[in-house]
Amino acid sequence: MRSALTRLGAAVAVAALLTSCSGGNDDGGAEEAKGLAAAEVCGGFAKDGAAATALKAVLGSERFEDDLSKPDKALAGLRDDAAAPWDDSYRPQAVRYCGLRPVEGGPKDLKIEVGAVGKGPYLGSKLAPKVTSYTSGLEAFTSSGLGSVYFSCRLKAPAHEIVVETTIWGPAGVPETDLEQRTRLITLANAAARQVSKELGCEKDGLATGVPSPTANPTS
């Protein structure tokens, strides 16, 4: 009888040891983080501090889910545009470089497209009073919902120089008086433009680092 009790006690002890080694009850363990961190989205364009902070503020989240991003297709399209002969009938197509939503869901979303465009200027007199302009690339400007950064890029021969437009759409419903939102959007558009320029191997793109500096009052 004593031998049986001894064996039973040993079995209970072994079971308790195995349970403790495996972490015990799953409910007490740390839940695996869902979604992507800012540094992981769309090729890592938002990995620096300024862009990561802007992305979190725009979408109101620390983690994100991808929304039909096609960075490789976008870059391939720009390379094709740089190699193609341009004429009056040539119409390059912009491609969604990055699409994001907060992992918690909700109506907020962010979209960044890139595409080759013709020579500027790009900011017309009617639009100028409604946006803030910034020092980056050839031209950079944004409202509280939509912004663009333009930069020149020359790839290796036989490719020719092109102008790349990086366009960002932020969440709807942000008041146009929210100047901080404008700064966030241009920071993200500029960061994406810098990433695209780096991937393409562009030289002397003139793009700002970090947060671009404003050059005009939105009501001027």
HELIX and SHEET records of a PDB file:
HELIX    1   1 ARG A    2  CYS A   21  1                                  20    
HELIX    2   2 ASP A   26  GLY A   28  5                                   3    
HELIX    3   3 ALA A   38  GLY A   44  5                                   7    
HELIX    4   4 GLY A   49  LEU A   59  1                                  11    
HELIX    5   5 PRO A   71  ALA A   83  1                                  13    
HELIX    6   6 ALA A  128  LYS A  130  5                                   3    
HELIX    7   7 LEU A  179  LEU A  200  1                                  22    
SHEET    1   A 8 PHE A  64  ASP A  66  0                                        
SHEET    2   A 8 VAL A  95  PRO A 102 -1                                        
SHEET    3   A 8 LEU A 110  VAL A 117 -1                                        
SHEET    4   A 8 GLU A 161  TRP A 169 -1                                        
SHEET    5   A 8 LEU A 146  ARG A 154 -1                                        
SHEET    6   A 8 GLU A 139  THR A 142 -1                                        
SHEET    7   A 8 THR A 132  THR A 135 -1                                        
SHEET    8   A 8 SER A 213  PRO A 214 -1                                        
END                                                                             
